[in-house]
Amino acid sequence: MSKDFIAQGLEIKENHPMTENRPFLMLAPLQGFTDVVFRQVYVRHFTGIDQAMAPFISTMGSRHLKPSRLKDVAPDLNTALPVIPQILGNNPEDFIYLGDYLFDMGYGQVNWNLGCPHSKIARKERGSGLLPHPDKIDVFLSRVIPAMKPSLSVKIRLGRHSKEEILDLIAVFNTHKLDEIILHPRTGEQMYTGTADVDAFEKAMKACVHPMVYNGDIVDTASWEKVRHRLPAVRRFMIGRGILSNPFLPEQIKGLGAADFPNNGNQVHERLKCFHTDLFNSYKEVFSGPGHLIGRMKGFWSYLGPSFENSRKPLKKLLKSNSEQDYLDRINEFWDMNLKFRPDR
Ligand SMILES: Cc1cc2nc3c(=O)[nH]c(=O)nc-3n(C[C@H](O)[C@H](O)[C@H](O)COP(=O)(O)O)c2cc1C
């Protein structure tokens, strides 16, 4: 372990925006949801998010980059919200190649996905599949960091099989120059079951020389308050599913005052309706067939819908729609019911 690296890490920690007083909120990468279309539309209707991480791009074995796979991070489409591209892979040469390519597109930092829990990916020692192998992570970082043009952050879980894996991982990360570590405190095998382990996050943070970003289960104001009080030293938070189920959540967290649900019913509905229409029209422009469009919109409703009171039946109907017209008819019926938006129930 090089002392220089530790010293550098500590220096980064002290100079980091974590020392500022207000929370810095990052939109989590959610493959199939928070792509560039969503990100652009979201910031047209809501405030409070400071930065987004794009869903992962896999390294491309042959080094023959397909430009279509980089469309999501095209700089001209990502002007409204600062974005960090994320890379999934375990081959250092391919990672450096893609990282440098992204740097030349204008990205000074890329993120390494070490958290993807899906067994198909983990089996190939990618995503959370690498977490039981801190030695391999060490070799990878030793090769990639000095050679790659952009700086690097990592997004991790507590481990693949056990949350005890985290301390050996942190010991390795401490010896490398990283911008920050985003930790979702579950194991890979847990997928999304159980609860995010805030105590384990705190333990990892105490052992870590790098700035850490908390991510996991911030789904409403109550869970936000709990995490904030439990981790007062953390200033950077990443939120994923909570924003899909309540797009106002970042405004609520930052006290931007626009989402006083009980007293502001009409305005809340109007903003959600406008957001939905913009999202629908924007996806309609990019998807070739109605199947993709309706599929994507239903995905969003599976998160947003349950935040409305008594929405079970109309939502079930909505999720069964199988043509564009059918979908639009059911959406109109849904809005006409004027169900109360109660994400904080
Ligand atoms: C549908 C879905 C897709 C995801 N895609 C990615 C991804 O591309 N990269 C990544 O690092 N994490 C991905 N995640 C994990 C999230 O970024 C985040 O770590 C996780 O959802 C926990 O945060 P939350 O409780 O705020 O949602 C995904 C999660 C979900 C549910």
The ligand as a MOL file (V3000), in Angstrom:
LIG
                    3D

  0  0  0     0  0            999 V3000
M  V30 BEGIN CTAB
M  V30 COUNTS 31 33 0 0 0
M  V30 BEGIN ATOM
M  V30 1 C -34.1220 -1.2320 -13.0070 0
M  V30 2 C -32.7850 -0.9080 -12.4070 0
M  V30 3 C -31.6960 -0.6630 -13.2370 0
M  V30 4 C -30.4280 -0.3560 -12.6750 0
M  V30 5 N -29.3690 -0.0690 -13.5070 0
M  V30 6 C -28.1530 0.2410 -12.9630 0
M  V30 7 C -27.0270 0.6080 -13.7850 0
M  V30 8 O -27.0810 0.6720 -15.0120 0
M  V30 9 N -25.8520 0.8900 -13.1400 0
M  V30 10 C -25.7320 0.8730 -11.7670 0
M  V30 11 O -24.6680 1.1400 -11.2350 0
M  V30 12 N -26.7910 0.5540 -10.9870 0
M  V30 13 C -27.9760 0.2640 -11.5470 0
M  V30 14 N -29.0490 0.0150 -10.7190 0
M  V30 15 C -28.8970 0.2080 -9.2660 0
M  V30 16 C -29.2770 1.6520 -8.8840 0
M  V30 17 O -28.4240 2.5890 -9.4770 0
M  V30 18 C -29.2290 1.8690 -7.3620 0
M  V30 19 O -27.9380 1.5510 -6.9050 0
M  V30 20 C -30.2500 1.0040 -6.6210 0
M  V30 21 O -31.5110 1.0580 -7.2550 0
M  V30 22 C -30.4000 1.4610 -5.1650 0
M  V30 23 O -30.7870 2.8090 -5.0950 0
M  V30 24 P -32.3380 3.2580 -4.8430 0
M  V30 25 O -32.8090 2.4940 -3.6460 0
M  V30 26 O -32.2650 4.7280 -4.6280 0
M  V30 27 O -33.0880 2.8630 -6.0830 0
M  V30 28 C -30.2740 -0.3220 -11.2660 0
M  V30 29 C -31.3870 -0.5810 -10.4430 0
M  V30 30 C -32.6340 -0.8650 -10.9840 0
M  V30 31 C -33.7970 -1.1350 -10.0610 0
M  V30 END ATOM
M  V30 BEGIN BOND
M  V30 1 1 1 2
M  V30 2 1 2 3
M  V30 3 2 2 30
M  V30 4 2 3 4
M  V30 5 1 4 5
M  V30 6 1 4 28
M  V30 7 2 5 6
M  V30 8 1 6 7
M  V30 9 1 6 13
M  V30 10 2 7 8
M  V30 11 1 7 9
M  V30 12 1 9 10
M  V30 13 2 10 11
M  V30 14 1 10 12
M  V30 15 2 12 13
M  V30 16 1 13 14
M  V30 17 1 14 15
M  V30 18 1 14 28
M  V30 19 1 15 16
M  V30 20 1 16 17
M  V30 21 1 16 18
M  V30 22 1 18 19
M  V30 23 1 18 20
M  V30 24 1 20 21
M  V30 25 1 20 22
M  V30 26 1 22 23
M  V30 27 1 23 24
M  V30 28 2 24 25
M  V30 29 1 24 26
M  V30 30 1 24 27
M  V30 31 2 28 29
M  V30 32 1 29 30
M  V30 33 1 30 31
M  V30 END BOND
M  V30 END CTAB
M  END
